[in-house]
Amino acid sequence: MWSSIWRSRDRFTLDELRYLTNQLEKVQIVNEVNKDFVIEALRSMAEVLTYGDQHDPSFFDFFMEKQVMGEFIRILNISKTSSVALQLLQTISILIQNLRRENAIYYMFSNEHVNYLITYSFDLRNEELLSYYISFLRTISGKLNKNTISLLVKTRDEEVVSFPLYVEAMRFAFHEESMVRTAVRSLTLNVYHVGDDFVNKFITSAPHSDYFTNLVSFFRVQCINLSKLVSEYPKNPCSESISAIHATVDEIEDNLYYFSDVISAGIPVVGSLITDNILQLLILPFLFPALQLDTDSNLKLGAVTSLYLLCCILRIVKIKDLANTIAAALLYPLESLAANSEAKKNGYASGNSCANENEEPYSDSVTPINAGQLCVDIPNKASSSHVHPEIAEGSFSSLRFSLRESLLSYITDGDNARALGSLSVLATLLQTKELDESMLDALGILPQRKQHKKLLLQALVGEGSGEERLFSFESCSPRDGVSTELDVYLKKLKEQYGVSIVGAGASPRIHRNQVLDALVKLLCRSNISTEILWDAGWLLRQLLPYSEAEFKTHHLKLLKDSYRNRRSALQRETKGIWVDLLIWVLCDQWKNCKRAIEASSPRKEPKCILLPFQKLNSEVTPAESSLPAGERMCELVKVFVLLHQLQMFSLGRTLPEQPPIYPPIDIPETSRAKAVGLDVSGLKPGTEIRLVHALPCRISFERGKERYFHFLAVSVGTSGWLALVDELPLKINCGIVRVVAPLAGTNPRIDDKQSRWLHLRIRPSTLPFLDPPNTPKKRRLKPLVDGRWTLAFRDDESCKTALSMVLEEIDLQITEAERRLRPVLDLEL
């Protein structure tokens, strides 16, 4: 009987379906002998039924008439092997996924057959079977709508009392295999987006609502793991460590996007559950304590990881209550939040711990900004007996300072990571659309255009002193400009988290001045990466007043002093090793900086907070290499350009597309360049030139092999070259350029013992970090080293002439660079 199925027949016919059904009905037990036949029959039936659903309704009519779903259940019950169960799950998944007729789906979901399979005791220790089972559940969820979902739930008195699909899926919500977790989350989203009120009530009632608590707890464990990886990176800064951090970051951001997708389903209770759990399980007891100035070493999250997580939560989880509660909490000292958040907290303990990030130390003399501090009274109900052990471990000593003040202290005195993290938090808050303008105003980061708009509206409707304040930027009053929206969240903090305010808060104008103070001080720091300074420039650009009169005098003085210092340093660079690239770098960075500070959002993703900035590796860069000098020149230009553009903006000027520099001049008739026949395209190997001013010499590029050339130094504008030229035998006083090197940075000198020898340093023609983006990665990362030329001339006089020629052409380069830069170095021009 078993071999008869292999007869050649037309497979996609009703007769074939009838034949397969009859063969299955004859099976009384499934064992190792006949399992292959049963598996093939199940697989073939899926193909035939899928074909029939698309071409002939009678196929599925037969399927219903013969109650084949019941036959499938019987086969499962008499099967002794997991391979048959696996094929059965696959067959039914294929049917559910591919059936298009609505009545076919209704039939599949009716008669409790699907629910029976969902709750069947499969041996899910088998990884392959588990994979098919989870896929089966997800396939069912893909067909859910307000009509079909009613076939999979049990109700009593108009309440859902059983929903096997959802309940069984929750068993695997936190499975160790990420693919399983992803499938379960896809299933839950399909359920949430159905929008059935009775089902929504079921999933938001105990014990099913615990899923959202456990979800945030699971997310918290991932955050702690990330902090551990970040803390270990300085001890082992290898590519594997970076990959592990990036992988964990991807998982964390995927989790947050899942939170966002759940919220988008529009179930109000779910949004509240996620908000409360994120605040009570993660932000208040873990993220905020890590941001205090004197961080406790027992905390499980470091400051840098916490800053990153705050940015991600605000950017991705778009809940108005969550964003505004975070903003309101930033106005208060840390301890009142950490202690009281545990009064209503679920007692979840992860069992994981890690030390703070081992980041580079920042200044011990942190001077927190103290103006406008709010005092907080801790209610008696948050006594130590109610505090969770994970919080009781820590000692929180920054009683006097709010987290907002801690962020500003990190900006003014923190290291690169903390400064960038704090800037990113402020920038993220500023861009969070769910955040009310009154919150931004209270934090001191309300964009100036919105501030003007608010005061203008107040002046038009005659509110308070809006008209006076619109044109007077010195007056302020307590909580000026703060709407009742802030009061709502202050009340929520008091009633839900036990935070109460004693006394009035500081004026938002004071807070704005504090933020401006911090940003200006950061821009004047010399121990901070230029990338971070550009981010600070972007934020300052958002807050910067529209005219110099609105900017505090000391702000302008600090900016101008810093600008003058950078300008003096830039003037010294005209005599530096890389003068030939100075103007090109200036023009390039001018465009980049203008694009960065005028952008609608900061340039970098929050994940950049976690890893240090890559600089030239001192271990592979020789001590006397010119590359560090080139890097310093580029960094200096970036900061100078930023300060110059901010100064122009504060003076009410429009930023031009190009820096204000003089154009290059024509090659002078009396120059060496003109004499040898050069044009503005410069000198390249293979160029034919006249040998005017060229001096015969010898040089050895290999031991024991000397070559004879004519040596020439020549400049065109700010570019300059050293050339070794082969004389043309058939052209009098002409030659072909064979070797070219940059003129700048040659540091020429005559040998102390051999007065006919001239020593020249030969630096690379470009900097590796200035290569175009399409440059091969290997070439860009290859370390470049300086070379040395030792030229031997015929006599002492020739050597001295060659030295003078090099120095004269370098002076011409410097003079031209100074001339072209004169406008940009004088802001008043």
N, C-alpha and C positions, 0 to 999 in steps of 0.2 A: 504493500500500500504506500510506503513512504517514498518509493522511487517513482511513483506515478506522477508526482508533482513536476518532475523534470521533463515531462512530455512537451514537445513543441506545440504551443497554442498561441492564439492571439490574446495577449495579456490584458489589454485594456477593453474588456467586454464585460457585460453583466454576467455572462456564463462563467467567466473566469472568477469573478467575485463570488458567485454562487458555489463554484467548485471549491475555492479556498475556505469558504465558510463551512461547507459540509465536511471537509477534511479536519478542520479544527474541532468540530463537534464530536468527531470520532475519537479524539485524544482523551484518554482517561487519566493519564499521568505523564508528567514531563520529567525525563531523566537524561542521563548522558547518551542514551541510545537514540532518542528522537528529538533532542533539543535543537539540532541543526535544522530539521524540517520545520519545527514550530517557529523558529526565529525567521526562516526564509518566508514562511507563510505570513507572519505578521508584517514583515517588511514589504512584501508584495501587496498586501491588502492596503497599506498606507498609500502606495503609488496608485493603485486602481481607484480608490475612493477619491483621492485628490484629483485625478483625471476626470472622474465622473462628476464631481462637484462643478467643474468648469465646463463640461460638455453635455452631460445627460443627467437630469434630476432623478431618474429612476434608480441610479446607483445608490444614492443615499436613502431613497425610499426603501430599497431592499435592506440596507444597513439598519434602518429603524425597525422595519417589519420583523427581521430576524433577531432583533435585540443583540446586535453583535457586541456592543459595549459590555453587556452582561457576560457574553462569552469570553471577552478579554479578561474580565475579573475572575471567571472560573479558571482560565488557563493560569493566571497568576497564582491562584490559591493551590493549584495542584503541581506547581512547578517546584523543583528541588534545586534549581541552579540559578545563580544571579544573572547569568547572561540572558536568560529569557525575560527576567524582570527589566533588565536594561533595555532590551529591544522593545518591550511593551511600552515603556515610558517614551522611548524615541518615536514609536509608531503613533501614539496618542498625541504627542507634542506636534508631530508633523501634521496630523489631521487638524488639530485646533488652529495651528498657525496658518494653514493654507485654505481652510474652508471659508468660502466667501458668502454663502447663503446664510441669511440671518436665522432661519428656522433650523439649519444644521447646527449652528452654535448653541441655540437654545436646547436642542436635543442633547448635545454632548454634555451640557452643564446640568441637565435635569436628571431625575431619578437617582440622585446621590452617588452616581458612579464616580464622578470626578472627586467628590469629597472623600469617597472611600479610598481612592488611590492616594489622595493627599495625606491621609492619616494612616495609611498602611505601614506596617513595621518592616520597612526595607532595611537591609544590612548596610547602613550608610558608612560603616567603617571602610567599605570598598570605595576608594576615591573616584573611580570611574562611574560607579553607580550613583554616588553623591552628586557628581557633576551633572548627570542626566536628570536626576531628581530635581535639582535646583533649576535646571533649564526648563523642566516641565512646569514647575511653579511659575516661573517668570513668563512662560508662554501663555499660561492661563490668564495671568494678570494683564497681558497685552490685549485681551479680548473683553476686558471689563468695561461696562458702561452702566448707566442707571437702571437698565433693564436686566442685563445679564448678572449683575452683582447680586441681585435678589435671589438668584437660583443657588448661590453658594453660601448663603447665610441662613441661620435659623433665628426666628424671632419669637418673642413672647410678649404679649401686651404692647405691641408696636415698638418693642425694643429688641435690638440685636443681642442675642445671648451666645451665639457661636459663629465664628468665622474661621474655619480651619485653614484656609489658604494663608491668611495673615498670621495666625497664631503659630502655625508650623514654620513659616518663613522666619519668624522672630527667633527661633531656636538657632539659626545660623547667622544672625545679624552681625555677630562679632567673631565669626570663624577666622581661624588663623590664615586661611587662604584668601588672598585679596579678591580673586575672581568670584569666589562665593559671596563675599561681602558686597561686591559690586552688583551681582545679580539680585540679591535681596533688596538692596536699595532701589534698584530699578523697579522691582515689584511693589515696594511701598509707595513709590511715586505714582505708579499706575493706579494704586488704590486711592491715594489722597486726591488725585485729580479727577476721580469720578464725581466727587461732589455730592455724595449721598449723605444726608443729614444723620440718618440713623447709624450708618457705618462710622461716620465721623465721631459721633457720640461714643460708640463702642471703643474706638482706638484711643480716645482721649480720656477714658475712664480707667480707674485702677482695675487690674494690675497692668493693663496694656500701655498706659501712659508712662510706665517706668522705662519704656524703650527710649524715650527722649532724654530721660535722666542718664541712662546707661550710655546713650550715644555721646553725650557731652563728656561723661566720665572716660569713655574710650578715647575720645579726642584729646582729653587732658593727658592721658598716658603717652600719646604720640608727641604731644608738646614737650613733656618731660624728657622723652627719648631724644628729641631734637636738641634740647638744651645740653644734654649729655654729649652728643656728637660735637656740638659747637665748642664745648669746653675742652674736649679732647683734641680738637684740630691743631692748636698751637704745638702740642706735644708730638704730633705726627702729621705734619702738613704735606700729605701726599695726595695723588689723584684719587686714590680709593676713598680717602676721608671726604674729599669734596663730592665725589659721586654719592656717598652715603647721605651727606647733608642734602644734596639736591633731590634724592629719592624720597627722603622723609618730608622735605618741603612740598614735593608734589602730592604726597598722600595727605598732608595737612590741608593744602589748598583744595584738593578734591573733596575732603570732608566738609570744608566750609561752603563749597559750591553745592554740595548735597543739602546742607542746612538751608541755603538760599532757595534751592528747588522745592524743598518741603514747604517753605514759607510761601512760595509763589502759588501753591495749591489753594491758598485763600481760606484756610481753616483757622479762625481767630484764636481758638484755644491752643492750637499747636504753636502758633507764633509766640504766644505768651509763655508756654512751657519752655520753648527753646531760649527765649530771652532770659527767663528766670534762672534756668539751669546754667547758661553761659556765664551769667553774672555771679551766681552763688557757688558754682563748682569750679570756675576757672578764673574769671577776671578779678573778683574781689579778694579771694584767698590766695591767689597765685601770681597773677600778672602785676597787680598794683603793688603788693609788698616788694617785688623784685625791683621796682623803680625808685624806691626810697634812696636817699643819698648815702646813708650808712647801711648798706645791704647786709643782712644777716647771712653768715656762711652756711647755715643749715637749710636755706630755702632751696626748693627743688627746681626753680627756674631762675636763670640769670637775667640781668637787665636787658641785654641785647636781644635775646630770644623773646622776651616779653614785649619789647618795642616792636619787633617784627610781627608778633602775633596780634597786637593791638591794631596795627596797620591793616593786616589781612582781614581781621574780623570786621572792621569798619568799611573796608572796600568791598567785601563780598557779601556779608550777611546784612542785607539792607532792611533792617527793622528800625522804625522810627524810635520806638521806646528804648531799644538797646542803645542806639547811637546817642540819644539825648541823655540817657541815664549815665553813660560813660562820661560824656562831656561834663555833666553836673558833678559827678564824683571827682573829677580832676581838680575841682575847685577846693577840695577839703583835704586836711591831713590824712595820712594813710591809715593810722591805727583805728580810727573810728570805723572805717569801712571793713578792715580785715577782721576785727573782733566781732562786729555785729552781723556780718554776712553769714556767720556760722549758726546764728540762732535759729534760722529756718532752713538749714542746709541738710540735704540728704547725707547720710553717714557713709558715703562711699569712700573707700581707701584703696588707692592703686597698688600700694606696696612697692612702688618704684621711687627711687631717689637719685639725685645727682647734684654735684656741686655747681657752684656758679661758673659761668664761662671764665676761662682763664685769659681774659682779654688784656691788651696792653694797658698798663696803669695810667690813670689820668691824675691831674693835679690834686694833691691832698688838701690844698687850701681852697676848697670849693666854697664860694660865697653865695649862698642862695639868696634870691631876690625876695625881700621880706615885705614889700609894700602890699597893702590890701589883703592881708592874711585873714582867713575866716577861722573862728574858733568853733570847736565841735564838742558837744556834751555827749558822753557815752551813757546811754540809759542802763539802769541796773539789771534789766532783763538779759543783758549780754554778759552775764557773769562768767567767770572762768569755768564753772561747772558745765556750761553749755557749749564751750568752745571745742571744736573738733581737734583731735590730737595733732593733725598736720599743721594747724595754725598755732596751737599752743607751744609747739617746738620753738618757734621763732621769737625773737625779741625785737620789737619795732621801736626804734629810738628817735625817728624823725618826727616827733610830735608837733613841732612848730611849723612845719612846711607842708604845703599842699603839693600834690603830684604835678600840678601845672608849674609850680616853682621848681620842682625837681627837674622837669624837662628843660626849663630855661637854664638851670645850672649846668646840665649836661652840655647844652649848646655853648655856654661861655667857658666852661672849664673841663668838659669831658674829652675823652679820646675820640679818635675817628669814628669808631663804631657807635658809641653813645650819642655823639653829636649828630651823625647821620640818622640814627634811629629816632631821635627827638625831633629833628627837622621833618622826617617822614611822617611822624604822628601828627604834627601840627598841619602839614600839608594835606594829609588824608582827612583830618577833621574839616579843614577849610573846603575840601571838595566833596564832602559827604552831603548829598542832596537831602537826605532824611533829617539832617541836623537843622534845627530852627535857627534863624538869624540871631535871635536873642542869646542863644548858646555861644555862637561864634563871637558875639559882642562881649559876653561875659568873660570868655577866654582871652580876649584881646586880639583875635585874629579875624575879625569881620573885615572883608576886603574893602578898601577905601571907596570904591565906586558904590558899594551897597550902603556904606556908612553915609555918604553924601545923599543917596537916594532916600534913606530913612529920615535924615534931618530935614531934607527938603519937604517930604510929606508931612512931617510934624509941623513945619513952618506954615505950610499951606492950610492945614486944618486948625492951626492955632493951638497945638499942644505944647504946654510947658514953655520952655525957652528955646524951642527948636530953631527959630529964626536967628536968635543971637548966637547959638552954638554953631549954626551953619557957617557963620562968617567970623566966629571967634574960636580959636583952637586951644585956648588956655583954660577956659572955664570948664568945670565939671562938678558933678554932685554924686553922692553915693548911689551906686547902682543906676547911673544915668544910662538911659537907652535900653534897659533890660525889661522885656515885656513879661506878661504873666506866664508865658510859656515856660520860662525858667522856674518860676514859682511852682508850677505843676510838678516838675521833676524833683525840686527840692523837697516838696511834700512827700513825693513817692519815696525818696531816699529815707526820709524820716520815718514814714509809716511802715515801709516794707523792709528796710535794711537797718533801721535804728539810728540814723544819722540826724542830729538836730543842730540848728545854727544858733549860736549865742552872739547877739550883736549883729550889726549891719555889715555887709560885704563892701569891698573896695569898688571904686568906680571902674567901669569898663575902660574908660580913658586911661586910667593908671595902668591897667593890665595891658592895653595896647602899647603904651610907652615902654613897659617892661619887655614886651616881645621885641619891639624895635631896638631897645638897648641891647638885648641878647644877640640879635642878628648882626647889628653893627659891630659889636665886640668880636663876634665870630669872624666877620670879614677882616678884622684887623689882626687876627691870630696868624702866626707864621708856622705853627706846628700842626696844621690841619691840611688834609688833602685838598687839592684844587677842585676835584670833582664835588666834594662836599660844599665848598665855597660857592660853586655854581648853583647848587641846590638851594643854598641860603639866599643867593641872589634872586632866584625865582620867587621864593617866598617873600622876600623883601619887596620885590617888584609888585606883588599882589597887594601888599599893605602900604606901600610907599605913598605918601601924600602927593598931590598933583603939582605942588609948587614948593619952592625953597622956604617960603614963609611958614608953611605948615610943618616943616621938619624942624625938630628941636636943634638949637644951636650946637649943643655938644655932639649930637649925632653927625651933623655936617662936619664939625671939626675933626672928629675921629676918622670919618671917611676920607676927608681931604688929607689928613696927616698920613694915613695909610697909603693913599694914592700917591702922595709925593715920595714916600719911601720906595714904592714900587717903580715909580718913574725914574728915580735916581738909579735904581738897580738896572732898569732897562737901558738907560743911557750907558751904563758900564758894559752892557752886553754888546754894544756896537764895537767895542774893542775886544770882544771875546772870540772864542774858538769857532763859533757858529754864526758869525755875522752874515755870511752869505745866505743863510736860511732864515734870518731873523724877520725880514719883512714878509716873506712867504708865510711863515708861521703866524705872524700877526694878522695878516689878511684872512687866513684860514680860520683862526680861532675867533676873529671878530664875527664872522658869519655864524660859526657854531654857537658862540655865546649869545648872540642876538636871537637865534632860533630857540635856544634853551630858555632864556628868561622871558621870552614872549610866548612860549608854548602854553597850551591850555592846561597842561598837567606836568608834574616833574618827569624827568627823563628816565629814571630808573625804577624798576620794580622793587617792592619791599624786600625780596630775598637778597638783594645786594647788601642789606644791613648785616647779614650773617657772616660774610666772608671778607677778609681783609683785602685792601686794594693791592693789586699786583704792581710791583715796581721792578726795576732792573735788579737782577740777582747779583749781589756783590761778590758771591763766591765764584762766579764764572766771568765777571768783568774785571779785567786787570786794574791794578791800583792807579796807573797813569792813563787809563783810557779816557778818551774824550767824550764817551757816551754819557757818563753822569753829568758832565757839564751841559750836554745837549738836553738832557732831561730837565735839569734845573732851568735852562733857558725857556723851554716850553711851558713849564709850570709857572714861571714868572710872567710870561706873556699872557697866559690864561687869567691869572689874577689881575694883572694890569688892565686887560681888556674888560673884565667884569667891573672893576672899580670905575673905569672910565665911562662905561655905559650907564652904570647906576648914577654917577655924577651928572651925566648929560640928562638923564631922565628926571633927576631931582631938580634940575634947573629948568625943566619944562621944555627941553629940546627933543626933536624927533631924531631917532637913531637912523643914521644913513646905512645903506646896505654894505658899503665898504668903509674901512677906516679912513679918517681924514689925513691922508699922506700925500706928499708931492709925487707926481709921475716921474718916471726915469727920464733923463736927458739924453740927447744924441751923443754919440761917441765923439769926444773932442778930436780935432784934426791933429793936435800935437801929441796925442796919446800913443803908447806902444801898441795898443790894440789896433789903432788905425794904421800904424806903420807896418804891422805884420799882415794886414789885410783881413782883420776880423770884422764881423757884423754882430748884430744883437743876438743872433742865435748861439753865439759862444763858440767854445773850443771843444772838439770831439776827436777821438782817434780816427785817423784816416783823412783829416782835414789838411788841405794843402795851404801852407802859409809862406810868407817871406821870412828869411832868416835874419832880418834886421834885429839888432840887440841880442840875438841868440849867441850863447857862448859854448864852445866845444868843451866836452867833459867826458869822463869815464864813470861807469857805475856797474856794480856787480849784483845781479839778482840771484845768482847761484854761486856757491863756493867755487872759486877757481875759474869763473867765466866772466870776463869783463866785456862790456859793450860800450861802443862809442856813440854818443848822441850830441846834439846841440840842446842846451838848456835854456828855457825861456819862462819868465814869469809875466803874466799879463792879466788885466782885469777889465771887465765891461760892467759898469754900474756897480751893483753890490756883489756881483759874481766875479770869481777870480780863479785862475788855474796855474798850476805848474805843468810844463810840457817838456817831454823828451822827444826830440825831432830827429828823424833820419834825413840827411842831406840828399837831394835828388842829383844824381850825376849828370843828367842831361839838361837840367835847368839851373842856371846860375843863381846862387843866393836864394834858393827855394828848397823846401823840405816837406815831408809828410809826418804829421803828428802820430807817434806810436803809443805813447803813454801819457795819460792825463791824471792829475791829482788835484784836490782842492787847494787853493792858496791859503784860505783862512786856517788859523791854528797851526801853521807850519813851524812856528817858533825857531827861526833860522839862527844858526850860530856856527862860527868857524872853530874847527878843532883846536884844542889847546896846544897840541904838540905838532900837528901837521897843518901848517897854515894854508895849504892848498885844498884842504878838505872842508866841504860845507855840509853840515848836518841839518836835515829837515825832518820834522814829524809829519807823517801822512795819515790824516784821519779819514774815516769813511765819508763817502760823498753824501750820504743821507742818514737819517736816524731810523732804526727799525720800527719804532712805534708811529712813524709818520708815513709808512708805506700805505698805498691805497688798499681798500678792503679786499680787492680781488687778487692781491698778492698772495702767492702760495704760502700756507701757514708755516711750512718748514723754513722758508726763506725769512719770514718775518721773525721767527723765534731764534734763528741762528745768531749767536753772539758775534758781533763785529769788533775787530781789534785794530788798534792803530799800528801803522807801519813806520819804518825808518828808511830814509834815503841818505846815503853818504856819497856825495859827488866829489870827484877828484878833478881839479882844473889844471891847466898847463902851468900856471904860476900864481904867486900870491895876489898879484893885481887882479887877475881874472876872478879869483875867488871873492875878493872884496867887491868887485863890480857886481858879481852875481848876488851877493848878500844885499847890496844897496838896491838892486833891481827888485828883489823880493820885498824888502821893507817899503820901498816907494809904492809898489802896487797894493800892498796891504793898507797903507795910508790912504790911497785913493778909494779903496773899498770902504774904509771906516768913514771917510769924509762924505761919500755918497749916501751911506746908510744914515748918518746924522742929518744930512740935508733932507732926505725923504721923510724922516720921522719927525721933523720939527713941528708940523701942525698937530700931530696926535699927542706930542709931549707937552703941548701948551694948551690946556683946556680952554683958556680965555679966547683962543683963536677960533 
